[in-house]
């Protein structure tokens, strides 16, 4: 596919990018107008221009509200990355003042990471950079795509090391550490037994981010299962870490959970936390080292440097 020519880009009204993003986010012309800072007629005119450009309605009426067309849903994913990249491009080389900036930061991370860092990060931004817009995108099962391309469109990824991050164009810094523990219902028949790898292998499991077939080393928890030599009898698959304890409670299932999460939820859900057993491959569970990953192109960005330093500071405090 040929790249668009410079003359083609020059004929585009790049202000429509912001209108497109807010219209697809809000699915409401009045709210989108308020977000962009224009009148409702101006937002309606922008929507009409966008519809002509894409030859698609983008937003259609359904039971009294607007819904995205299939093309609108596709564009909603793309425009977020494009706008974030444009903000970084035009912010490069400028002095960054967190107290006055209106910049947005987009991070890709798991819901577990939000549980650990989210409160502190939100409070720090509210106090130090109240004009910043924080956009958090949750990791999904499909996240293995092209991490190099993904990292160019967002400000960073919080995740443990894995082979997909072994790239010369990525940088990283450690934020905090955790470890895997086992979680069972307090009334589980094996709650007080010795949980050997052989005993665990015959129990039903809840497994987050488990592929339909086999295991992926890109999923951190599966590396711990490999250490134990277990191919679990997976009864529940879920694209969430925070959901796992709720799916263990009141059942005979077992799960591997990050210790910070397990200790927080176990008392109120009636669960018990057990140490992972030793195995022939390793005597103890490996540490989980959560790192912040970003593209090398962002190294010299003053705003991004401020974000990195903030994340490291908050990670050291958890």
NUDO-676788 format. One line per 10 residues: number of its first residue (from 0); their letters; for each residue z, y, x of N, C-alpha, C. Coordinates in pm, whole numbers. Layout:
NUM) a) Z:Y:X:Z:Y:X:Z:Y:X | ...
END
This chain:
0) xxxxxxxxxx) 0:-119:84:0:0:0:0:124:88 | -89:218:55:-100:339:136:13:435:101 | 68:500:203:171:600:179:108:722:115 | 187:794:31:132:913:-31:101:1018:73 | -11:1092:53:-49:1194:149:43:1313:138 | 42:1400:244:125:1519:242:86:1610:127 | -46:1618:99:-89:1705:-9:-35:1656:-144 | -27:1524:-161:27:1469:-285:174:1507:-300 | 252:1493:-192:393:1530:-197:409:1678:-223 | 322:1759:-166:332:1904:-185:309:1944:-330
10) xxxxxxxxxx) 236:1864:-404:208:1894:-544:319:1848:-638 | 418:1775:-584:527:1727:-668:639:1830:-674 | 701:1845:-791:817:1932:-806:941:1848:-778 | 996:1862:-658:1108:1778:-619:1235:1809:-699 | 1238:1926:-767:1352:1954:-855:1361:1853:-969 | 1246:1792:-1002:1247:1693:-1109:1327:1568:-1071 | 1345:1545:-942:1425:1429:-900:1566:1437:-956 | 1628:1555:-944:1764:1572:-993:1768:1559:-1145 | 1670:1617:-1211:1664:1604:-1357:1648:1458:-1398 | 1560:1387:-1327:1540:1245:-1357:1669:1168:-1340
20) xxxxxxxxxx) 1739:1191:-1229:1865:1118:-1204:1965:1142:-1315 | 1985:1268:-1355:2088:1298:-1454:2047:1253:-1593 | 1920:1263:-1627:1875:1215:-1757:1894:1064:-1770 | 1864:991:-1663:1879:846:-1668:2025:805:-1660 | 2107:883:-1590:2250:855:-1587:2315:878:-1723 | 2293:998:-1777:2363:1040:-1898:2300:984:-2026 | 2168:961:-2022:2095:916:-2141:2119:1012:-2258 | 2132:1139:-2224:2159:1243:-2322:2113:1375:-2263 | 2025:1446:-2334:1964:1567:-2280:2069:1677:-2262 | 2160:1692:-2358:2261:1798:-2349:2352:1777:-2230
30) xxxxxxxxxx) 2400:1655:-2213:2490:1628:-2099:2416:1640:-1967 | 2291:1592:-1963:2212:1604:-1840:2190:1750:-1804 | 2164:1836:-1903:2146:1978:-1878:2271:2038:-1816 | 2388:2002:-1869:2513:2053:-1814:2534:2007:-1670 | 2496:1883:-1642:2512:1829:-1506:2421:1901:-1407 | 2300:1931:-1449:2204:1997:-1360:2232:2147:-1351 | 2293:2202:-1458:2320:2345:-1460:2207:2426:-1518 | 2137:2368:-1616:2027:2438:-1684:2052:2433:-1834 | 1968:2505:-1909:1979:2503:-2054:1924:2372:-2110 | 1961:2342:-2236:1909:2220:-2298:1757:2223:-2313
40) xxxxxxxxxx) 1697:2338:-2352:1550:2341:-2358:1485:2312:-2223 | 1548:2360:-2115:1492:2334:-1982:1499:2185:-1948 | 1609:2121:-1985:1621:1977:-1961:1521:1899:-2046 | 1500:1944:-2170:1401:1878:-2256:1261:1893:-2199 | 1232:2011:-2144:1101:2033:-2082:1084:1943:-1961 | 1191:1926:-1881:1184:1838:-1764:1158:1695:-1807 | 1224:1651:-1916:1202:1515:-1966:1057:1498:-2010 | 1000:1598:-2075:860:1590:-2118:768:1578:-1997 | 794:1655:-1892:711:1648:-1771:724:1511:-1705 | 844:1457:-1702:865:1326:-1641:794:1218:-1722
50) xxxxxxxxxx) 798:1229:-1853:728:1132:-1937:578:1135:-1912 | 524:1255:-1896:380:1265:-1867:347:1208:-1731 | 434:1238:-1634:407:1192:-1497:407:1039:-1489 | 506:976:-1553:519:830:-1544:444:758:-1656 | 389:834:-1751:320:775:-1866:410:672:-1934 | 535:715:-1958:636:625:-2017:741:712:-2084 | 801:663:-2191:902:740:-2262:1032:756:-2181 | 1063:660:-2094:1182:660:-2010:1309:645:-2093 | 1329:728:-2194:1443:721:-2286:1389:710:-2428 | 1439:615:-2504:1395:598:-2642:1516:592:-2735
60) xxxxxxxxxx) 1496:637:-2858:1603:635:-2958:1629:493:-3006 | 1759:459:-3017:1797:327:-3069:1934:341:-3135 | 1937:325:-3266:2062:336:-3343:2136:467:-3312 | 2064:576:-3311:2128:706:-3297:2159:750:-3155 | 2124:669:-3056:2147:709:-2917:2024:671:-2835 | 2022:718:-2711:1910:689:-2623:1938:565:-2538 | 1835:485:-2517:1842:371:-2426:1726:382:-2328 | 1741:321:-2212:1637:325:-2111:1526:226:-2144 | 1404:268:-2122:1292:173:-2127:1299:85:-2002 | 1224:-25:-1996:1225:-106:-1873:1190:-25:-1748
70) xxxxxxxxxx) 1092:64:-1759:1059:148:-1643:1173:244:-1614 | 1235:299:-1719:1349:388:-1697:1462:319:-1624 | 1490:193:-1660:1595:117:-1591:1559:94:-1445 | 1432:68:-1418:1388:49:-1280:1403:178:-1201 | 1363:289:-1261:1373:418:-1192:1518:460:-1173 | 1607:422:-1264:1748:459:-1252:1807:405:-1123 | 1767:285:-1083:1815:227:-957:1754:302:-838 | 1626:331:-846:1556:390:-732:1595:535:-708 | 1613:613:-816:1634:756:-799:1769:786:-734 | 1867:699:-752:1997:721:-689:1983:721:-537
80) xxxxxxxxxx) 1912:621:-486:1894:612:-341:1809:726:-287 | 1704:764:-362:1617:872:-318:1693:1003:-312 | 1773:1033:-414:1849:1158:-415:1954:1159:-305 | 2019:1044:-284:2120:1037:-177:2055:1060:-41 | 1937:1000:-19:1867:1019:108:1824:1164:126 | 1780:1228:18:1739:1368:26:1857:1458:59 | 1973:1429:-1:2093:1507:29:2130:1495:177 | 2119:1374:230:2152:1357:372:2049:1429:460 | 1921:1419:423:1815:1481:502:1837:1632:513 | 1861:1697:400:1874:1843:401:2013:1889:446
90) xxxxxxxxxx) 2106:1794:456:2238:1830:508:2250:1810:658 | 2152:1746:720:2157:1717:863:2159:1847:945 | 2250:1851:1041:2256:1966:1132:2334:2083:1077 | 2371:2080:951:2448:2190:894:2596:2168:916 | 2669:2276:925:2815:2267:935:2869:2207:806 | 2964:2116:819:3020:2050:702:3161:2100:676 | 3184:2155:560:3317:2202:520:3360:2122:399 | 3451:2026:415:3490:1941:302:3548:2020:185 | 3610:2132:213:3675:2208:105:3574:2272:12 | 3451:2296:59:3353:2367:-23:3227:2286:-51
100) xxxxxxxxxx) 3209:2173:15:3086:2097:-1:3070:2044:-143 | 2945:2031:-187:2911:1968:-315:2835:1838:-291 | 2849:1783:-175:2773:1664:-134:2821:1540:-209 | 2731:1445:-223:2766:1316:-279:2764:1208:-172 | 2853:1112:-182:2856:996:-92:2844:869:-175 | 2757:780:-131:2735:653:-201:2778:537:-112 | 2869:454:-163:2920:340:-88:2896:212:-167 | 2864:106:-96:2848:-27:-154:2965:-111:-108 | 3040:-169:-202:3160:-243:-166:3200:-336:-280 | 3295:-424:-251:3342:-520:-350:3456:-458:-431
110) xxxxxxxxxx) 3479:-513:-551:3588:-460:-633:3724:-481:-564 | 3736:-584:-482:3860:-604:-406:3887:-486:-313 | 3782:-434:-248:3798:-321:-158:3842:-196:-234 | 3792:-180:-355:3836:-68:-438:3984:-82:-470 | 4029:-205:-497:4171:-227:-526:4258:-191:-407 | 4208:-213:-286:4286:-185:-165:4279:-38:-127 | 4159:19:-126:4139:155:-74:4111:260:-182 | 4076:216:-302:4026:308:-403:4121:422:-438 | 4247:390:-462:4343:493:-502:4359:598:-393 | 4377:551:-270:4395:644:-158:4271:727:-133
120) xxxxxxxxxx) 4152:666:-143:4028:738:-120:4006:844:-228 | 4027:808:-353:4007:902:-461:4103:1021:-449 | 4229:992:-416:4328:1099:-403:4295:1189:-284 | 4251:1130:-173:4219:1210:-54:4100:1302:-81 | 3998:1251:-151:3883:1335:-183:3922:1447:-279 | 4004:1415:-378:4046:1518:-474:4122:1630:-404 | 4202:1594:-302:4283:1694:-233:4206:1769:-125 | 4120:1699:-51:4055:1759:65:3911:1803:41 | 3843:1736:-49:3702:1766:-76:3676:1757:-225 | 3732:1847:-303:3726:1835:-450:3585:1845:-506
130) xxxxxxxxxx) 3490:1901:-431:3353:1913:-480:3267:1792:-452 | 3317:1694:-376:3240:1575:-342:3225:1486:-465 | 3105:1430:-481:3082:1329:-584:3075:1192:-516 | 3171:1106:-549:3177:972:-491:3109:875:-585 | 3009:800:-530:2938:700:-609:2965:564:-549 | 3032:479:-624:3067:345:-577:2979:243:-647 | 2907:166:-569:2822:60:-622:2883:-73:-585 | 2906:-157:-685:2972:-285:-661:2873:-388:-605 | 2920:-464:-509:2842:-574:-454:2816:-676:-564 | 2692:-721:-570:2654:-826:-664:2605:-947:-586
140) xxxxxxxxxx) 2587:-1057:-659:2544:-1182:-596:2413:-1163:-520 | 2325:-1075:-573:2193:-1058:-513:2197:-978:-383 | 2314:-926:-345:2319:-842:-226:2308:-927:-100 | 2185:-953:-60:2156:-1008:71:2023:-947:109 | 1963:-876:20:1827:-827:34:1799:-784:175 | 1765:-663:196:1737:-610:329:1844:-507:359 | 1946:-548:435:2058:-458:459:2014:-336:538 | 1911:-351:622:1861:-236:695:1803:-132:602 | 1723:-176:505:1665:-84:409:1772:-28:317 | 1864:-113:272:1972:-67:184:2055:41:252
150) xxxxxxxxxx) 2087:20:380:2172:115:451:2106:250:471 | 1974:256:462:1905:385:473:1918:468:346 | 1947:402:235:1949:469:106:2090:505:59 | 2192:459:130:2330:488:92:2406:534:216 | 2532:569:197:2611:618:310:2683:507:384 | 2695:391:325:2758:282:398:2800:167:311 | 2837:58:377:2881:-65:313:3016:-102:370 | 3110:-141:285:3238:-195:332:3234:-345:309 | 3243:-421:419:3232:-567:410:3277:-628:542 | 3318:-756:540:3350:-825:665:3221:-852:743
160) xxxxxxxxxx) 3232:-877:873:3114:-910:952:3046:-1037:900 | 2915:-1039:907:2838:-1158:873:2704:-1146:944 | 2628:-1256:954:2501:-1250:1028:2405:-1143:979 | 2409:-1106:850:2314:-1007:800:2337:-869:860 | 2457:-845:916:2487:-716:978:2453:-712:1127 | 2406:-822:1181:2372:-826:1324:2236:-760:1346 | 2236:-628:1346:2113:-551:1359:2140:-434:1455 | 2044:-401:1540:2064:-291:1635:2070:-154:1569 | 2022:-142:1444:2021:-11:1379:2144:12:1291 | 2242:-79:1298:2365:-62:1221:2483:-34:1313
170) xxxxxxxxxx) 2574:50:1267:2699:80:1335:2814:36:1246 | 2932:15:1303:3046:-22:1219:3176:15:1286 | 3280:24:1203:3415:49:1251:3510:-28:1161 | 3617:-83:1218:3711:-161:1139:3799:-69:1055 | 3823:-111:928:3908:-34:837:4045:-99:819 | 4048:-226:783:4176:-295:765:4154:-446:772 | 4265:-518:776:4258:-665:785:4334:-730:670 | 4296:-852:640:4362:-931:536:4347:-1077:576 | 4386:-1168:490:4365:-1310:517:4356:-1384:384 | 4301:-1505:390:4285:-1586:270:4413:-1664:241
180) xxxxxxxxxx) 4448:-1670:112:4557:-1756:66:4507:-1832:-57 | 4584:-1931:-97:4551:-2010:-216:4629:-1959:-335 | 4567:-1964:-451:4631:-1916:-574:4622:-2025:-679 | 4739:-2059:-738:4747:-2159:-843:4840:-2108:-952 | 4824:-2162:-1072:4918:-2133:-1179:5055:-2191:-1144 | 5161:-2122:-1182:5296:-2168:-1150:5326:-2305:-1211 | 5259:-2338:-1321:5281:-2468:-1386:5178:-2573:-1343 | 5098:-2542:-1243:4999:-2639:-1194:5072:-2763:-1141 | 5024:-2883:-1171:5090:-3006:-1122:5105:-3010:-970 | 5015:-2941:-898:5021:-2945:-752:5085:-2819:-693
190) xxxxxxxxxx) 5148:-2737:-776:5200:-2609:-728:5304:-2626:-617 | 5380:-2734:-623:5484:-2757:-523:5448:-2866:-423 | 5328:-2923:-435:5287:-3031:-345:5233:-2976:-214 | 5218:-3064:-117:5151:-3027:8:5001:-3017:-21 | 4945:-2899:4:4804:-2876:-28:4720:-2900:97 | 4686:-3023:120:4599:-3059:232:4454:-3033:193 | 4365:-3026:291:4223:-3014:255:4177:-3125:162 | 4225:-3247:182:4185:-3358:96:4234:-3338:-47 | 4357:-3286:-62:4410:-3261:-197:4334:-3150:-266 | 4297:-3047:-191:4224:-2935:-249:4082:-2974:-290
200) xxxxxxxxxx) 4026:-3069:-219:3886:-3107:-243:3866:-3169:-381 | 3972:-3225:-441:3956:-3292:-571:3998:-3202:-688 | 4043:-3080:-659:4083:-2989:-765:3964:-2907:-815 | 3969:-2861:-940:3865:-2770:-989:3888:-2629:-933 | 3779:-2557:-905:3789:-2429:-836:3727:-2315:-916 | 3781:-2196:-890:3717:-2070:-927:3662:-2010:-797 | 3533:-1981:-794:3471:-1934:-670:3393:-1805:-697 | 3433:-1694:-636:3358:-1571:-654:3230:-1568:-570 | 3125:-1512:-627:2997:-1493:-558:2939:-1625:-506 | 2966:-1733:-578:2912:-1863:-537:2768:-1875:-582
210) xxxxxxxxxx) 2676:-1910:-493:2537:-1934:-536:2531:-2057:-625 | 2423:-2067:-701:2408:-2181:-792:2398:-2312:-717 | 2341:-2305:-597:2327:-2428:-517:2371:-2401:-375 | 2449:-2493:-320:2490:-2482:-181:2582:-2363:-157 | 2595:-2325:-30:2681:-2215:8:2607:-2122:100 | 2643:-1996:96:2584:-1895:182:2690:-1844:278 | 2659:-1843:408:2754:-1789:505:2767:-1639:493 | 2681:-1575:412:2695:-1431:388:2814:-1401:299 | 2864:-1503:226:2982:-1485:140:3105:-1519:222 | 3196:-1421:246:3309:-1445:338:3395:-1565:301
220) xxxxxxxxxx) 3422:-1586:173:3511:-1694:134:3456:-1831:167 | 3324:-1846:166:3267:-1977:193:3288:-2019:338 | 3307:-1922:426:3337:-1958:565:3475:-2021:576 | 3569:-1976:493:3701:-2037:491:3696:-2177:432 | 3614:-2196:328:3597:-2330:274:3536:-2423:378 | 3443:-2371:457:3382:-2453:562:3487:-2491:666 | 3578:-2398:698:3685:-2429:794:3771:-2543:743 | 3795:-2544:611:3876:-2650:552:3798:-2779:531 | 3666:-2770:547:3583:-2888:525:3572:-2926:379 | 3580:-2825:291:3581:-2850:146:3449:-2805:85
230) xxxxxxxxxx) 3393:-2893:2:3283:-2854:-86:3342:-2854:-226 | 3383:-2738:-277:3466:-2735:-398:3394:-2781:-524 | 3473:-2836:-614:3425:-2867:-748:3433:-2737:-828 | 3327:-2657:-823:3329:-2523:-881:3312:-2531:-1033 | 3415:-2485:-1105:3410:-2484:-1251:3382:-2344:-1306 | 3417:-2242:-1228:3393:-2104:-1273:3333:-2026:-1157 | 3220:-1963:-1181:3157:-1872:-1084:3165:-1732:-1142 | 3200:-1635:-1060:3215:-1499:-1109:3178:-1400:-999 | 3108:-1292:-1038:3068:-1191:-941:3176:-1082:-934 | 3296:-1124:-899:3409:-1033:-890:3522:-1105:-817
240) xxxxxxxxxx) 3593:-1030:-732:3716:-1084:-674:3835:-1059:-766 | 3840:-942:-829:3954:-907:-912:3966:-998:-1033 | 3856:-1057:-1078:3860:-1145:-1195:3918:-1282:-1162 | 3915:-1321:-1035:3952:-1459:-998:4093:-1496:-1043 | 4196:-1418:-1015:4331:-1458:-1058:4342:-1481:-1208 | 4273:-1400:-1287:4278:-1416:-1432:4213:-1546:-1477 | 4119:-1596:-1399:4050:-1720:-1434:4124:-1843:-1381 | 4222:-1821:-1296:4309:-1928:-1247:4430:-1944:-1339 | 4484:-1833:-1389:4606:-1833:-1469:4593:-1925:-1591 | 4696:-2007:-1613:4699:-2095:-1729:4609:-2215:-1723
250) xxxxxxxxxx) 4557:-2247:-1603:4465:-2360:-1587:4509:-2448:-1471 | 4435:-2557:-1450:4460:-2643:-1334:4367:-2610:-1219 | 4306:-2491:-1222:4212:-2451:-1118:4286:-2390:-1000 | 4213:-2383:-889:4265:-2323:-766:4158:-2228:-713 | 4202:-2132:-633:4106:-2038:-576:4158:-1984:-444 | 4065:-1944:-359:4097:-1867:-240:4089:-1719:-276 | 4193:-1644:-240:4201:-1503:-275:4255:-1426:-155 | 4212:-1301:-138:4267:-1217:-33:4417:-1195:-60 | 4498:-1202:46:4643:-1199:27:4691:-1070:-39 | 4632:-956:-3:4676:-830:-64:4661:-836:-216
260) xxxxxxxxxx) 4549:-888:-262:4525:-901:-405:4619:-1004:-466 | 4633:-1119:-400:4714:-1227:-454:4859:-1185:-474 | 4918:-1118:-373:5058:-1078:-383:5081:-975:-493 | 4980:-894:-520:4994:-790:-622:4990:-846:-763 | 4900:-942:-787:4881:-988:-925:4960:-1114:-960 | 5002:-1193:-861:5066:-1321:-889:5187:-1310:-981 | 5281:-1219:-958:5401:-1216:-1044:5370:-1190:-1191 | 5277:-1099:-1221:5253:-1066:-1362:5162:-1167:-1432 | 5090:-1250:-1356:5003:-1350:-1417:5063:-1490:-1413 | 5185:-1503:-1359:5247:-1635:-1352:5180:-1728:-1254
270) xxxxxxxxxx) 5142:-1676:-1137:5073:-1754:-1035:5162:-1771:-913 | 5131:-1871:-833:5200:-1891:-705:5099:-1876:-592 | 5145:-1819:-482:5062:-1797:-364:5103:-1900:-259 | 5004:-1974:-209:5031:-2075:-107:4947:-2048:17 | 5003:-2086:132:4929:-2072:257:4812:-2170:262 | 4704:-2129:325:4593:-2222:348:4635:-2324:452 | 4602:-2450:432:4644:-2553:527:4563:-2548:657 | 4619:-2611:757:4544:-2631:881:4435:-2734:857 | 4337:-2734:943:4230:-2833:932:4191:-2879:1071 | 4105:-2980:1075:4059:-3030:1205:3978:-2924:1278
280) xxxxxxxxxx) 3917:-2832:1205:3831:-2731:1266:3908:-2611:1318 | 4021:-2576:1255:4099:-2459:1297:4240:-2472:1241 | 4341:-2426:1316:4481:-2443:1273:4521:-2351:1159 | 4457:-2236:1143:4500:-2140:1041:4380:-2063:988 | 4401:-2002:873:4294:-1923:812:4256:-1806:902 | 4128:-1780:910:4081:-1668:990:4113:-1536:921 | 4133:-1432:1001:4156:-1300:944:4029:-1249:876 | 4050:-1173:770:3941:-1099:707:3942:-960:767 | 3835:-921:832:3828:-789:896:3726:-704:821 | 3777:-619:735:3689:-532:657:3642:-416:744
290) xxxxxxxxxx) 3510:-399:750:3451:-295:833:3363:-204:748 | 3347:-82:796:3254:13:733:3128:14:816 | 3013:-15:752:2883:-26:817:2794:89:771 | 2722:151:865:2629:257:829:2507:251:920 | 2399:317:876:2277:318:955:2290:415:1071 | 2230:380:1184:2239:462:1304:2184:603:1285 | 2094:619:1189:2038:752:1162:2146:852:1120 | 2260:802:1073:2367:889:1024:2469:925:1132 | 2450:876:1253:2548:900:1358:2579:1049:1377 | 2476:1133:1377:2495:1274:1407:2520:1361:1286
300) xxxxxxxxxx) 2532:1302:1168:2553:1378:1045:2699:1421:1037 | 2730:1554:1038:2870:1599:1037:2947:1553:914 | 2881:1555:797:2949:1511:676:2980:1364:679 | 2887:1286:732:2910:1142:738:3018:1110:840 | 3021:1185:950:3126:1165:1049:3264:1191:986 | 3272:1296:904:3398:1326:835:3437:1211:743 | 3339:1154:669:3367:1041:580:3416:921:659 | 3352:892:771:3393:777:853:3538:793:901 | 3569:911:949:3704:936:999:3807:924:887 | 3771:970:767:3862:958:653:3887:813:618
310) xxxxxxxx) 3782:732:613:3797:591:581:3883:518:683 | 3863:549:811:3944:485:915:4091:526:898 | 4115:652:869:4251:701:850:4319:627:733 | 4247:617:622:4304:551:504:4322:402:527 | 4226:340:597:4238:197:627:4360:167:711 | 4394:257:803:4511:236:890:4641:247:811 | 4637:311:695:4760:332:617:4787:224:515 | 4687:140:483:4709:41:377:4799:-72:426
END
